[in-house]
Amino acid sequence: MNNNFNKILSDAMGLFNTFGAFVPKTYKVNPEIVRPQLPSLSRPNLNDRDIKKTNEYYLEKIKNFLYKQF
């Protein structure tokens, strides 16, 4: 069972590494054509976010979920 747990944890870490938080590219567009995004509480400015801490937070959530499975 321990070997199975290690395999699942390894797969989860590999999956996590493929979808970690990232900052999308911003393209220069004409503001008359495309309205700029409005500030939002649900979508904070990713440029102000600490990406490393964000990744660590979600990694901890994944680990806690996996530990509860066993």
C-alpha positions in Angstrom: 0.0 0.0 0.0 2.9 2.4 0.8 4.3 1.8 -2.7 0.9 2.6 -4.2 0.7 5.8 -2.1 4.1 6.9 -3.3 3.0 6.3 -6.9 -0.2 8.4 -6.5 1.7 11.2 -4.8 4.4 11.1 -7.5 1.6 11.3 -10.2 -0.1 14.1 -8.3 3.2 16.1 -8.1 3.8 15.6 -11.8 0.3 16.8 -12.6 0.6 19.8 -10.2 3.8 20.8 -12.0 2.0 20.9 -15.3 -0.7 23.3 -14.2 1.0 25.5 -11.6 -0.1 29.2 -11.4 1.2 31.3 -14.2 0.9 34.9 -15.4 -0.7 35.1 -18.8 0.8 37.3 -21.5 -0.7 40.7 -22.0 -1.1 42.0 -25.5 -1.1 45.6 -26.6 -4.5 46.3 -28.0 -6.3 49.4 -29.1 -8.5 50.5 -26.1 -11.2 51.7 -28.5 -11.6 48.2 -29.8 -11.2 46.2 -26.6 -12.5 47.5 -23.2 -9.8 47.0 -20.5 -10.7 44.6 -17.7 -12.3 46.1 -14.7 -10.9 45.5 -11.2 -12.5 42.5 -9.5 -12.3 40.9 -6.1 -12.7 37.5 -7.6 -9.9 38.0 -10.2 -7.0 39.8 -8.5 -4.2 41.3 -10.6 -1.9 38.3 -11.2 1.1 40.7 -11.6 0.8 41.5 -7.9 0.5 37.8 -6.8 3.4 35.9 -5.3 3.4 32.9 -7.7 5.7 30.8 -5.5 3.4 31.1 -2.5 0.4 30.5 -4.6 1.9 27.2 -5.9 2.9 26.2 -2.4 -0.6 26.8 -1.2 -2.2 24.6 -3.8 0.5 21.9 -3.4 -0.3 21.7 0.3 -4.0 21.4 -0.6 -3.2 18.5 -2.9 -1.1 16.7 -0.4 -3.7 17.1 2.3 -6.3 15.6 0.0 -4.1 12.7 -0.9 -3.3 11.9 2.8 -7.0 11.8 3.6 -7.5 9.2 0.8 -5.4 6.6 2.8 
